[in-house]
């Protein structure tokens, strides 16, 4: 991990001793502060995409993953009056599973994804999405705060969609 030095630029920090993530948190929060490596996050996504199997071993039951990635709202996020995570379309076309936004209608959600795709975004312009119909996993770890400075998430989605050819 690197931080800006007093003279400008970046300074290398020993992640085991110099990172605030090396010490236990003062407050446990399931909704914030999760850290991981990109490689481990990819393994997690592979397990989800493979319906609970990772490296040939069952980690979660198939029905558990189906339950997690299905919509648990009585309609869409827009129907619930929750535009917080979806500024442009105010939650239209999106449901919510157990830990993920779920695409119910790509046109209403204004995404180039597929029905049944699930995803989440993070504070520092991070995101992941899994599109089961395209057998696709995408992970972005941009580390840009505030994430609204550049439309990286939207542009990456567009570029990935354009790259899909049959």
C-alpha positions, -999 to 999 in steps of 0.1 A, spaced: 0 0 0 12 35 -8 3 69 7 13 104 -4 46 114 11 53 149 25 72 158 -6 45 145 -30 44 113 -48 38 79 -31 55 62 -2 56 25 1 41 12 34 46 -22 49 10 -36 49 17 -58 80 26 -28 102 19 5 85 -16 0 73 -47 8 93 -61 -24 80 -35 -44 99 -52 -37 132 -86 -50 144 -114 -24 138 -128 -4 166 -163 -11 153 -174 -42 134 -194 -32 103 -208 -56 78 -215 -28 55 -181 -11 54 -144 -17 57 -142 -51 40 -107 -55 25 -93 -83 4 -69 -90 -24 -82 -89 -60 -71 -126 -64 -92 -136 -34 -122 -116 -45 -120 -133 -79 -120 -167 -61 -151 -156 -42 -168 -145 -75 -158 -178 -92 -175 -197 -63 -207 -177 -67 -207 -180 -105 -201 -218 -101 -232 -220 -79 -212 -226 -47 -183 -247 -60 -147 -235 -57 -117 -257 -68 -140 -287 -71 -152 -283 -35 -188 -273 -25 -186 -242 -4 -223 -231 -5 -253 -251 -16 -266 -244 -51 -300 -234 -37 -283 -210 -12 -265 -192 -41 -298 -190 -61 -315 -176 -30 -287 -150 -25 -288 -138 -60 -325 -136 -64 -346 -105 -58 -360 -103 -23 -379 -70 -27 -417 -70 -35 -407 -51 -67 -378 -30 -77 -356 -7 -57 -376 22 -73 -408 7 -60 -393 7 -25 -383 44 -29 -346 36 -25 -326 54 -52 -295 57 -30 -274 32 -49 -286 39 -84 -287 76 -91 -294 77 -128 -325 55 -130 -336 58 -93 -335 20 -88 -358 11 -117 -351 -24 -131 -331 -34 -101 -339 -57 -72 -319 -67 -43 -307 -101 -32 -288 -111 -1 -258 -88 -5 -261 -78 -42 -281 -56 -65 -299 -78 -90 -308 -68 -126 -345 -74 -132 -348 -54 -164 -316 -42 -182 -335 -15 -202 -351 0 -171 -318 -3 -151 -300 15 -180 -273 -12 -181 -259 -32 -209 -260 -63 -186 -284 -92 -186 -314 -101 -166 -302 -120 -135 -268 -103 -134 -258 -93 -98 -233 -68 -86 -221 -44 -60 -200 -12 -59 -176 2 -33 -165 35 -20 -133 39 -39 -147 33 -74 -146 -4 -70 -172 -28 -84 -178 -63 -94 -205 -80 -114 -213 -115 -123 -234 -122 -154 -244 -158 -153 -259 -158 -188 -226 -146 -203 -205 -167 -179 -188 -134 -170 -171 -120 -139 -157 -85 -139 -138 -69 -110 -127 -33 -109 -104 -20 -81 -98 16 -92 -92 32 -57 -105 67 -66 -123 88 -40 -148 103 -46 -160 78 -71 -180 104 -89 -148 121 -102 -147 99 -133 -175 76 -148 -151 46 -146 -178 21 -136 -201 30 -164 -173 31 -190 -159 -3 -180 -194 -18 -183 -197 -3 -218 -163 -15 -229 -169 -50 -216 -202 -52 -233 -187 -41 -266 -160 -67 -263 -185 -96 -261 -187 -113 -295 -201 -147 -305 
